[in-house]
Amino acid sequence: IIVNLIPLTLTGSFYLRRSESEVWTRAGNLMFTLTVLTSVIFWAGMGWAIQNEFDTKLEELTAPKEEFLELDWLDYRATYIAQRCAVEWGQVPKGVRFWYGLGALGSVIAAQFLFWRFASCVGSFAVTDDIDELVWYGKDGLFKLQGLIVIGVVSVSGLGLTVFRCWQKKYRLKPAAEAEWELKGMEGTWKDRRLAEARTPSRRFCSSVA
């Protein structure tokens, strides 16, 4: 951790003094490169360690356990209800589909416009600038007129998702209640079967433990 934190901290320190000399800029770039390099090495090490655990102890990690019986039931219960309450596009009313699609289209257009004309929407303010000189709105401000329009379009477009979510919540009430009733009837049988599986480990797991 320290090996990664040292260049990370020095990156910010050197960048704060980059206006004084080109040396500080180059030193900051070097520290940033070292930070990225050490992070990549750490991530690669973590990935190798996790994969190694899966390769050598997969049976032990995936085997049912008595102490996790209630957690397994909650996972199964959530999955069962989600499957029963799944919504297909054809089941959505035309009015809801219209507002949902219109909102999605508006969000895509706003995002694309921001990508193409970013400089005309948002100004710049460096971390080394004086905070008292920050201007929030205007031609030379952080948010320009076109940027505020983009924010407004995205906000209004989000109403399409809100309409869909409200309809979906109401639509799922009946199948969710039916699924809850069905789960009450199968809970005991499911737990007994899961408990039997947990108490009967496979040969591979037994041999690895031995």
N, C-alpha and C positions, 0 to 999 in steps of 0.2 A: 504494500500500500504506500509506504513512504517513497519508494522508487517512483511511483506514479504521481504522488502529490508534490514532490519537489519541482519537477519541470512544469507541472500544471500551475503552481503558485507563481513561479518565476515568469511564466508566459504573460500573465496579467501585469506583473510588476514591470517587465520590460516594455510592454506595449504602452503603458502609461507614460513612459519617457521617450517614446519614439519620435516625438516632435523635436527633441533635443539633438539627436544625431542618428545617422543611418545605422550606426553600430547597434543601437538599442532595437531597431526594427529587425535587423538580422538575428540578433540574439533572441528576440521574441519568437521569430519564425523557427529558429532552431529548437527552442524549448517546446513549442507547439508540436513540432515533428516528433520530438522525443516522447511527448505525452501520448500522441496517437500511437506511436510504436509500442510503448509499454502497455497501453490499453489493449491493443491487438494481441499482444503476447498473453496478457492475463485472460482475455476472452477465449483465446485458443486453448489455454490450459484448463479453464473451467469446462469448456466443451469436451475436451478429451477426458477429464475426470468423470463428468456426468455420463458420457457414452461408455466409459469403462465400467461404471457401476451397472448400467443397463446390460452390458454384454456378459458380465460375470454373475450378476445377482438378479436377473430378470424374473426368474420364477419366484424368488423370495419377495421381490417388490410388488409383483402383481397378484400374489396368492391372497385369497380372502383371509381375514384375521378376525377373531372373536371380538377383540377390543374395538374394532372399527365397524361393528355390525350396524349400529344406529346411523353412522355416517354413510355407509353404503346404502342403507335404506333411503335416506334423504336424497342421495344422488339419483337412485333409481326412481324415486317419487317425482323429483323435479323433471327428469327426462321423460317420464311417462306423461305428465301433465303437459309438457311442452309439445310432445308429439300429438296429443289429442287436441291441442289448441292451435296447431299450425294453421296459418292462413295462406291460401293460394291467391294469386293475382285475380283469377276469375271470380273469386268469391267477394271481392271488394266492390261496393257499389260504384256506379259510374261517376257520381258526383265526387266521391272521396278520391277516386282515381284521378279525376281531372285536377283537383287542387293539389294532390300529391305530386303528379307529374309536372304541373305548372311550377310548383315550388322547387322541384329538382332542376328543372330547366333554368329557372332564375338563378339558382345557386351556381350552376355550371357556367352560365354566361358571366356572372359577376366575378367568379374565380378566374375565368379566362381573360376577362378585361383587366383584372388586377395583375395577371401575369404579363400581359402585353404592355400595359401602360402603368407600371408600378411607380415610376418616377413622377408621373402626373397625379398620382393618388396620395402618395406618402412622401413626406420630406425626410430629412436626415438630421440626426442629433447624436454626436459622438459621446462616448462615456467620459471623455476628458473635457467636454464643453461645460461652461458655467450653467448650472441649473437655473439661475435667475434669468438667463437669456432664452430659456425654452419658450417657444411660441406654439400653442396647441393647434390653432386653426388659422388658415389664411394661405396666401400665395407662398409665403416663406415659412409656414408653420409645419408642424408634424403631420397634421391631417389637412389635406386640401379638399376643395369642393367635390372633385370627382371621387376622392376616397370616401367622403361621407356618404355620397350617393351609393357607392358600392356597399358600404355597411348597411345602409337602409334597405337596399334590394335583398341582401342576404337575410336581414332580420324579417322582412315581409315574407320571403320565400320559406322561412322556417315555419310559417303558419300552416303550410301544406302538410308538413310532417306532424304538426300538432293535431290537425284534423284527423289524419290517419290514426294516430295513437289513441285519440279519444274513441274513434269508431272501433278500433281493435280491442280496446279495454272492455267496451260494452259487448262486443261479439264473443269474447272469450269467457264471459261469465257462465253461460250454460254448459259448454263442454268442460270447463274447469271444475264445475260443481259435480258433473257426472263422473269425471275422472277421480275426484276426491272420494266419491261414494264407492267406486270400484276398488280403489286402493285400500279402503278400510276393510273390504272383504278379503283381499289377498295379502294383507300385511303379515298375518301370522304364518301362513304357508310359505311366503317368500323368505321370512326370517329363519324359519326352521330349515329350509333348504340351503340357505346361505350359511347357516351355522354348521350344518353337516359338511358342506364343502370346506369350511375353515378347519374342521376337525379331521379332515381326511387329506393330508398333504400328498402331493405327487411324489413319485419315486425320485425324480430329479432333485426336488427340494430336499428330500430326506438324505440323499447321498451327499448333497452339497453341505448340509448341516453336519453330517457325520464326518 
